[in-house]
């Protein structure tokens, strides 16, 4: 069978203080018809990316509602994940050579995974391109029962998708009973499906990454990584991916440093098992910082986990997410939830989270990123006010209870 991901328990009632008791009651009532339903989520990695973070909260909350939910991860190889990383880049607009050999290797590995699937489910949710063809290759296996509903969840920005690569994947996506997207703009016009749903992702306010940290504890953590909590700090948290533009962030930091010489920069992220490009990008970013001791390049290799990320974001005066393409960018909501203004690239789901000039800034260039960083560092009162506005925006729109309710609504609709 596919690899089952072990999960900690979560209790929906614990979210009442942040989401409201009415919200919790509404979710429980909506989920009652689904009690005992069997739901399987399938993706490519159990850690190191936004999808894994979402499922680590979503699946336990489904279980708390009396739903038999599971999360399983496909098996891959270096060759397979190199191809799917190319696919990921192509679907976000990169030009790649999409060869018949790449297609064959992709389908052979997905078939291997389809043959490993076991069990009977009422709903199967397939996340992103890596396992997208599993439904087509599952045949008459038990997991593909006559009443099973299949959903494809796309977490990436397809507004400028490479047409050749998208047309390869489109028939596999269209076999699903529904597809879920972060924004309507991401949906290619050629997609023909009866049920296309918009449902942006959300952060878990009770996760270790987002819980309140006592300030002395936070300061001690950042000091352990050579960061001075008394000096101005910019912080970007993201995978080491060229679409996140870490080198552009370094260029913006250098412009800021001309005006504010004691500024520091943290670039922190984690390496994912399905992202072989990450180590190459890490090396490029390391070369770009040119030994600057005020640029802190960190990852899970340096024992950076969710507690440390929480501390870095809370210690930051300004959180940055200067993406060139972005499916959603959970780190934007994370920064806003911690009361920090966020400067984000004018890309994809970032535009849902940042109201330009109210809780942060949307930028198109390195120079704009630097300009707004200087402005916020020199005006902490305005930065604080923007951060508070952002926290309320997240509370109303991007907490995990809202995403849970979206999924329960879709499951009920497909059952009907």
Secondary structure, 3 states (H helix, E strand, C coil): CCEECCCCCCCHHHHHHHHCHHHHHHHHHHHHHHCCCEEEEEECCCCCCHHHHHHHHHHHHHHHCCCEEEEEECCCCHHHHHHHHHHHHHHCCCCCCCCHHHHHHHHHHHHHHHHHCCCCCCEEEEECCCCCCHHHHHCCCCCCCCCCEEEEECCCCCCCCCHHHHHHHHHHHHCCCEEEECCHHHCCCCCCCCCEEECCCCECCCCCCCCCCCHHHHHHHHHHCCCCCCCCEEEEECCCCHHHCHHHHHHHHHHHHHHCCCCEEEEEECCCCCCCHHHHHHHHHHHHHCCCCCEEEEEHHHCCCHHHHHHHHHHCCEEEECCCCCCCCHHHHHHHHCCCCEEEECCCCHHHHCCECCCEEEECCHHHHHHHHHHHHHCHHHHHHHHHHHHHHHHHHCEHHHHHHHHHHHHHHHHC
